[in-house]
């Protein structure tokens, strides 16, 4: 029996239309052997969680460059909790240092800022399942 590859959803909540970074991360994770689904831009938090559930995702990566990360990520985390979906969530984008603790307090496992190397994100994701 072949072991199922871990599935990661990469999503862009809200009206942010800049997705180069999200696409780079999705491609890097796919090249590393993960099953990656990129949702595309301008997704509502409800749409993102429906995709996570429908795809039986093992992890969720959120990207926001618009400055609305606190509100959008909180909504995503609230819906995950309501739906009883327990998966690791990481985030990236233009996120001020002073917002990182807040994002962690709502359940975001890790926040990656501008200039983060793709290898650092891959290492983080790899470690998620080495612990299990």
Secondary structure, DSSP 4 states (H G I P E B T S, - for coil): -PPPPPEEEEE-BTT----HHHHHHHHHHHHTT-EEEE--SSB-HHHHHHHHHHTT-SEEEEEE-SS-HHHHHHHHHHHHHHTT---EEEEEES--GGGHHHHHHTT--EEE-TT--HHHHHHHHHHHHH--
